[in-house]
């Protein structure tokens, strides 16, 4: 039941319509002021409390957009942003109220953030409820995602590209004429794609470890020659490279 309600209350499922809505704030003594004071405050310049609230809202929504760009849900990013901008740990019920999401959505979001190591569950003295706190080491978070997700995706891409290249090479070996030339072209391009995938793997190893990157190879792999250049290089006479000028 919690899962079905989470999709209805998730800001991402509703196209992010709640992304720009201000986060719900806890009641304060300022909110119990008289109606005349509230009216004058709304018509006059914004109070420091309201300005801080807007600044926090912008930061939370920015985290949501960035995390969504990385392939996660916007709710995960907003939950992290809320905890990151909170000076004290927050319980799940307050996160749920401040983000205006369901209990099921809040529970699943915090569980997912915990698995990625970007949010930690802690216990606060004197409190029976579990509280949550954001990880503040950004390199630790980024390297964890790169190591767990991007490295696995690149490794899988290398396997698939190698399989495709072997198929194209098999066709080129047994075909003739136009089909043979086309299969050779596809195999050559797949080889380039394989090189790029392996280069991405090397760059990840460099970021996450201490490997050195061959800059010359980096430039060569990323430069894919146009088809006419490939044909010209393949049709060059073998003896052309051995020609030498006779001394006069």
Secondary structure, DSSP 8 states (H G I E B T S, - for coil): -HHHHHHHH-TTTTTTTTTTS-------GGGGS-HHHHHHHHHSS--HHHHHHHHHHHHHHHHHHHHHHTTS-HHHHHHHHHHHT-SS-EEHHHHHHHHT--HHHHHHHHHHHHHTTSEEEEE-TT--SEEEEE---HHHHHHHHIIIIIHHHHHHHHHHHHHHHHHHHHHHHH--HHHHHHHHHHHHHHHHHHHHHHHHHHHHHHHHS-----HHHHHHHH----HHHHHHHHSS-GGGGG------
